[in-house]
Amino acid sequence: MVDRTNVVKSEDAAPKKKAPAKKAAPKKKPVSEDTVDQPVVHFTDNNEKVLVYFESGSAYITGSGHRFSRSEPLAEVTPDEANVLLRLSNFRLPSDEEKEMYYNNQEA
């Protein structure tokens, strides 16, 4: 005679089904310009370059090849590229004093 008290059946080993959720999760809204933390800066002249300050980090290279570093935190970029960079937490617009120092060094 066979003792079947220690036999495991597939129904016993399968995980039990969970009860359905009571409330469906809310749908997420797609990210738009209005929901981004940093505001978008609208520049009037698209041909004019915008001066951007690299505030934190060791270095950053943009898609167009501008290199920001601790030793050179300021660079002139296109308005479209400035909008992308200013949305990042480690970039900002420079103060008047920083602009003056940058342009004075460019002339020398």
C-alpha positions as a Markdown table, in Angstrom:
| # | Residue | x | y | z |
|---|---|---|---|---|
| 1 | Met | 0.0 | 0.0 | 0.0 |
| 2 | Val | 1.2 | 3.5 | -0.9 |
| 3 | Asp | 1.2 | 6.3 | 1.6 |
| 4 | Arg | 0.1 | 9.5 | -0.2 |
| 5 | Thr | 0.2 | 12.0 | 2.8 |
| 6 | Asn | 3.5 | 13.5 | 1.7 |
| 7 | Val | 2.7 | 13.9 | -2.0 |
| 8 | Val | 2.6 | 17.4 | -3.4 |
| 9 | Lys | 0.1 | 18.0 | -6.2 |
| 10 | Ser | 0.5 | 20.8 | -8.8 |
| 11 | Glu | -2.6 | 22.5 | -7.5 |
| 12 | Asp | -0.9 | 22.8 | -4.1 |
| 13 | Ala | 2.4 | 24.2 | -5.4 |
| 14 | Ala | 0.9 | 26.8 | -7.8 |
| 15 | Pro | 0.7 | 30.3 | -6.3 |
| 16 | Lys | -2.8 | 31.3 | -5.3 |
| 17 | Lys | -4.5 | 34.0 | -7.3 |
| 18 | Lys | -4.7 | 37.4 | -5.7 |
| 19 | Ala | -8.0 | 39.3 | -5.3 |
| 20 | Pro | -8.5 | 41.9 | -8.0 |
| 21 | Ala | -7.6 | 45.5 | -7.1 |
| 22 | Lys | -10.4 | 47.6 | -5.6 |
| 23 | Lys | -9.4 | 50.8 | -7.4 |
| 24 | Ala | -7.5 | 51.2 | -10.6 |
| 25 | Ala | -4.3 | 53.2 | -10.5 |
| 26 | Pro | -4.6 | 56.8 | -11.9 |
| 27 | Lys | -3.2 | 57.3 | -15.4 |
| 28 | Lys | -0.1 | 59.5 | -15.7 |
| 29 | Lys | -0.2 | 62.6 | -17.7 |
| 30 | Pro | 2.4 | 63.0 | -20.4 |
| 31 | Val | 5.2 | 65.4 | -19.6 |
| 32 | Ser | 4.8 | 68.7 | -21.4 |
| 33 | Glu | 6.6 | 72.0 | -21.2 |
| 34 | Asp | 4.2 | 73.2 | -18.6 |
| 35 | Thr | 5.0 | 70.4 | -16.2 |
| 36 | Val | 8.8 | 70.7 | -16.3 |
| 37 | Asp | 10.3 | 72.0 | -13.0 |
| 38 | Gln | 12.3 | 74.7 | -14.7 |
| 39 | Pro | 10.5 | 77.3 | -16.8 |
| 40 | Val | 11.3 | 77.5 | -20.5 |
| 41 | Val | 13.1 | 80.7 | -21.5 |
| 42 | His | 11.9 | 82.2 | -24.7 |
| 43 | Phe | 14.5 | 84.1 | -26.6 |
| 44 | Thr | 13.5 | 86.7 | -29.1 |
| 45 | Asp | 16.3 | 86.3 | -31.7 |
| 46 | Asn | 17.2 | 82.7 | -32.7 |
| 47 | Asn | 20.4 | 83.9 | -34.4 |
| 48 | Glu | 21.8 | 85.4 | -31.3 |
| 49 | Lys | 23.9 | 83.2 | -28.9 |
| 50 | Val | 22.9 | 82.8 | -25.2 |
| 51 | Leu | 25.4 | 82.7 | -22.4 |
| 52 | Val | 24.8 | 79.8 | -20.0 |
| 53 | Tyr | 26.6 | 79.1 | -16.7 |
| 54 | Phe | 27.6 | 75.5 | -15.7 |
| 55 | Glu | 27.0 | 75.5 | -11.9 |
| 56 | Ser | 27.8 | 72.0 | -10.7 |
| 57 | Gly | 29.4 | 68.8 | -11.8 |
| 58 | Ser | 32.9 | 68.1 | -13.2 |
| 59 | Ala | 32.2 | 68.5 | -16.9 |
| 60 | Tyr | 29.5 | 68.5 | -19.6 |
| 61 | Ile | 29.6 | 68.4 | -23.3 |
| 62 | Thr | 26.6 | 69.3 | -25.4 |
| 63 | Gly | 25.4 | 67.7 | -28.6 |
| 64 | Ser | 26.9 | 70.5 | -30.6 |
| 65 | Gly | 30.3 | 70.2 | -29.0 |
| 66 | His | 30.3 | 73.0 | -26.4 |
| 67 | Arg | 32.4 | 71.9 | -23.4 |
| 68 | Phe | 31.6 | 73.1 | -19.9 |
| 69 | Ser | 33.9 | 72.4 | -17.0 |
| 70 | Arg | 34.8 | 73.8 | -13.6 |
| 71 | Ser | 37.6 | 75.9 | -15.1 |
| 72 | Glu | 35.4 | 77.1 | -18.0 |
| 73 | Pro | 31.8 | 77.2 | -16.7 |
| 74 | Leu | 30.5 | 79.8 | -19.2 |
| 75 | Ala | 29.8 | 79.2 | -22.9 |
| 76 | Glu | 27.6 | 80.8 | -25.6 |
| 77 | Val | 25.1 | 78.4 | -27.1 |
| 78 | Thr | 22.1 | 78.6 | -29.5 |
| 79 | Pro | 18.7 | 79.5 | -27.9 |
| 80 | Asp | 17.3 | 76.0 | -28.5 |
| 81 | Glu | 20.3 | 74.4 | -26.8 |
| 82 | Ala | 20.1 | 76.9 | -24.0 |
| 83 | Asn | 16.4 | 75.9 | -23.4 |
| 84 | Val | 17.5 | 72.2 | -23.0 |
| 85 | Leu | 20.5 | 73.1 | -20.7 |
| 86 | Leu | 18.5 | 75.4 | -18.5 |
| 87 | Arg | 16.0 | 72.6 | -17.7 |
| 88 | Leu | 18.9 | 70.7 | -16.1 |
| 89 | Ser | 19.6 | 71.4 | -12.5 |
| 90 | Asn | 23.3 | 72.1 | -13.0 |
| 91 | Phe | 22.9 | 75.0 | -15.5 |
| 92 | Arg | 21.6 | 78.5 | -15.0 |
| 93 | Leu | 21.7 | 82.0 | -16.6 |
| 94 | Pro | 24.8 | 83.9 | -15.4 |
| 95 | Ser | 24.6 | 87.0 | -13.3 |
| 96 | Asp | 25.6 | 90.4 | -14.7 |
| 97 | Glu | 29.0 | 90.2 | -13.0 |
| 98 | Glu | 29.7 | 86.8 | -14.5 |
| 99 | Lys | 28.7 | 88.0 | -17.9 |
| 100 | Glu | 31.0 | 91.0 | -17.6 |
| 101 | Met | 33.9 | 88.8 | -16.5 |
| 102 | Tyr | 33.3 | 86.4 | -19.4 |
| 103 | Tyr | 33.1 | 89.1 | -22.1 |
| 104 | Asn | 36.2 | 90.9 | -20.7 |
| 105 | Asn | 38.2 | 87.7 | -20.9 |
| 106 | Gln | 37.0 | 87.1 | -24.5 |
| 107 | Glu | 38.4 | 90.5 | -25.5 |
| 108 | Ala | 41.8 | 89.9 | -24.1 |
